[in-house]
């Protein structure tokens, strides 16, 4: 006959078993905590991204653009620009806000593409975009920029699948930074230039930075061609000869 003897577990074995169980529970709790923390951090990052990025165009909001623009203005050959869409309200009233948003996205994409990565671009108003360009600008650059922004935009109706083409005009004002000035002063000069471009339907204008009392539209040299009569890329080269 075989007798089996049941011996009580030793204190050390019991402690090891409880320790293993406790460690496993702690690890599971820690893992769950990390998941919750990571989820919260990800959500917070998305919130911060939305706060600094315009949800329609993906450009910097005004709050995020201003400090970035101020930093970029330290470059010696910097220029501040304002772009205003002409008669944009009519686009929203006629075609709806979804089409208006599509127009804004297209113009914003063209602007960032044309200016290149060094530029700091933001949406600072309903249909107003702003940028700081960290290189010297010339009339040919501004002609090309206006030409790119005013190229007809294909629009597709998501409901019917039908398409149309819209051509939106722009008024571009540039402030050259010939001396150490603040962003607000540069924006005043760029706004004066933009207003002059819109009034004369000239496409773009350039103004040097001045004080509010000294600034005058007469300081802005006129572009070489009206925006509505800009030649194409090939003809533009021949017209500059």
C-alpha positions in Angstrom: 0.0 0.0 0.0 1.3 3.4 -1.0 0.9 6.3 1.3 1.2 9.8 -0.1 2.3 12.4 2.4 1.0 16.0 1.9 3.5 18.4 3.2 2.5 22.0 3.8 4.2 24.5 1.5 7.2 26.1 2.9 7.0 29.8 3.8 9.4 30.8 1.0 7.4 29.0 -1.6 4.2 30.6 -0.5 5.9 34.1 -0.6 7.2 33.4 -4.1 3.8 32.4 -5.3 2.2 35.5 -3.8 5.0 37.7 -5.2 4.5 36.3 -8.7 0.8 36.9 -8.5 1.3 40.4 -7.2 3.9 41.3 -9.8 1.6 40.0 -12.6 -1.2 42.1 -11.3 1.0 45.1 -11.0 2.4 44.6 -14.5 -1.1 44.4 -15.9 -2.2 47.5 -14.0 0.9 49.4 -15.2 0.3 48.3 -18.8 -3.3 49.4 -18.7 -2.1 52.7 -17.2 0.4 53.2 -20.0 -2.3 52.6 -22.6 -4.6 55.2 -21.0 -1.7 57.7 -20.7 -0.7 57.1 -24.3 -4.3 57.5 -25.5 -4.6 60.8 -23.5 -1.3 62.1 -24.8 -2.3 61.2 -28.4 -5.6 63.0 -28.0 -3.9 66.0 -26.5 -1.4 66.1 -29.3 -4.3 66.1 -31.8 -6.0 68.9 -29.9 -2.8 71.0 -30.0 -2.3 70.2 -33.7 -5.9 71.4 -34.4 -5.3 74.5 -32.3 -2.2 75.4 -34.3 -3.6 74.3 -37.7 -6.5 75.7 -39.6 -9.0 72.8 -40.1 -9.9 73.9 -43.6 -6.6 74.7 -45.2 -4.1 72.9 -42.9 -2.1 76.2 -42.6 -1.0 77.7 -39.3 -3.6 79.6 -37.4 -3.0 83.3 -36.6 -2.0 82.4 -33.0 0.6 79.9 -34.3 1.7 81.9 -37.4 2.6 85.2 -35.6 5.5 83.8 -33.4 6.8 81.7 -36.3 6.6 84.7 -38.7 8.4 86.9 -36.1 11.2 84.4 -35.9 11.5 84.1 -39.7 11.7 87.9 -40.1 15.2 87.8 -38.6 16.5 86.9 -42.0 18.0 89.9 -43.8 16.1 89.5 -47.1 12.7 88.6 -45.6 9.4 89.9 -47.0 5.9 89.7 -45.5 3.0 89.1 -47.8 -0.8 89.2 -47.5 -3.1 87.4 -50.0 -6.8 88.3 -50.1 -9.3 86.4 -52.3 -11.4 88.8 -54.5 -15.2 88.4 -54.2 -14.8 85.2 -52.1 -18.2 85.9 -50.4 -19.9 85.5 -53.8 -18.4 82.1 -54.1 -19.9 81.0 -50.8 -23.2 82.6 -51.6 -23.5 81.1 -55.0 -21.9 77.6 -54.6 -22.1 77.0 -50.9 -19.5 76.9 -48.1 -18.2 73.4 -49.1 -17.1 74.8 -52.4 -15.7 77.8 -50.7 -13.6 75.6 -48.4 -12.4 73.7 -51.5 -11.3 76.9 -53.1 -9.5 78.0 -49.9 -7.7 74.6 -49.7 -6.6 74.8 -53.3 -5.3 78.4 -53.0 -3.5 77.5 -49.8 -1.9 74.5 -51.4 -0.8 76.5 -54.4 0.6 79.3 -52.2 2.7 76.9 -50.1 3.9 75.0 -53.2 4.8 78.2 -55.1 6.7 79.8 -52.1 8.5 76.6 -51.1 9.4 75.1 -47.8 11.3 78.0 -46.2 8.2 80.2 -46.3 6.0 80.5 -43.1 2.4 80.5 -44.3 -0.8 80.9 -42.3 -4.5 81.7 -42.5 -5.1 84.8 -40.5 -8.6 85.6 -41.6 -11.7 84.3 -43.4 -10.2 84.6 -46.9 -6.9 86.2 -46.0 -3.6 84.3 -46.0 -0.2 85.6 -44.8 3.3 84.5 -45.3 6.9 85.4 -44.5 9.4 84.7 -47.3 13.0 84.4 -46.3 14.5 85.4 -49.6 14.5 88.4 -51.8 11.5 88.8 -54.1 11.4 90.2 -57.6 8.6 91.2 -60.0 8.9 87.9 -61.9 8.3 85.9 -58.7 5.2 87.9 -57.9 3.8 87.6 -61.4 4.3 83.8 -61.2 2.7 83.7 -57.8 -0.4 85.6 -58.9 -0.6 83.5 -62.1 -0.5 80.3 -60.0 -3.1 81.4 -57.5 -5.6 82.6 -60.2 -5.4 79.5 -62.4 -9.0 78.1 -62.8 -9.9 75.7 -60.0 -11.9 72.5 -61.0 -14.7 71.9 -58.6 -16.7 68.6 -58.3 -20.1 68.3 -56.7 -19.9 65.3 -54.4 -23.7 64.8 -54.6 -24.2 64.8 -58.3 -20.7 64.1 -59.5 -20.8 67.0 -61.9 -18.0 69.4 -62.2 -17.4 73.1 -62.9 -14.4 75.4 -63.0 -14.1 78.5 -60.9 -11.5 81.3 -61.3 -10.9 83.4 -58.2 -9.0 86.6 -58.3 -6.4 87.5 -55.6 -4.9 90.7 -54.3 -1.3 90.4 -53.1 0.5 92.9 -50.9 4.2 92.6 -50.1 6.2 94.5 -47.4 9.9 94.4 -47.9 12.0 94.4 -44.7 14.8 96.9 -45.3 15.4 97.5 -41.6 14.7 96.0 -38.2 10.9 96.3 -37.7 8.2 94.4 -35.9 5.6 92.1 -37.4 2.7 94.5 -36.8 4.5 97.3 -38.8 5.3 94.9 -41.6 1.7 93.8 -41.7 0.5 97.4 -41.9 2.7 98.0 -45.0 1.6 94.7 -46.6 -2.1 95.5 -45.9 -1.7 98.9 -47.6 -0.1 97.2 -50.6 -2.8 94.6 -50.7 -5.5 97.3 -50.6 -3.8 99.2 -53.4 -3.7 96.0 -55.5 -7.3 95.3 -54.9 -8.4 98.9 -55.7 -6.4 99.0 -58.9 -7.0 95.3 -59.8 -3.3 95.1 -60.4 -2.7 91.7 -58.9 0.2 92.7 -56.6 1.8 95.7 -55.0 4.9 96.2 -52.9 5.3 98.8 -50.1 8.3 99.4 -47.8 7.6 99.3 -44.1 6.6 102.8 -42.8 4.6 104.1 -39.9 0.8 104.3 -40.2 1.0 108.1 -40.7 3.8 108.1 -43.2 2.6 105.1 -45.2 1.0 106.0 -48.5 -0.2 103.9 -51.5 1.9 106.2 -53.7 5.0 104.5 -52.2 4.0 101.2 -53.9 5.5 100.6 -57.4 3.0 99.3 -59.9 3.4 95.7 -61.3 4.3 95.3 -64.9 1.0 93.8 -66.0 -2.6 93.6 -64.7 -3.5 90.3 -63.0 -6.2 89.7 -65.5 -3.8 90.0 -68.4 -0.9 88.0 -67.1 0.8 86.0 -69.9 1.4 82.3 -69.7 4.8 81.0 -68.5 6.3 80.7 -72.0 5.0 84.1 -73.2 6.0 85.7 -69.9 9.6 85.0 -70.6 9.4 86.6 -74.1 7.5 89.6 -72.7 10.3 90.3 -70.3 13.0 90.6 -73.0 
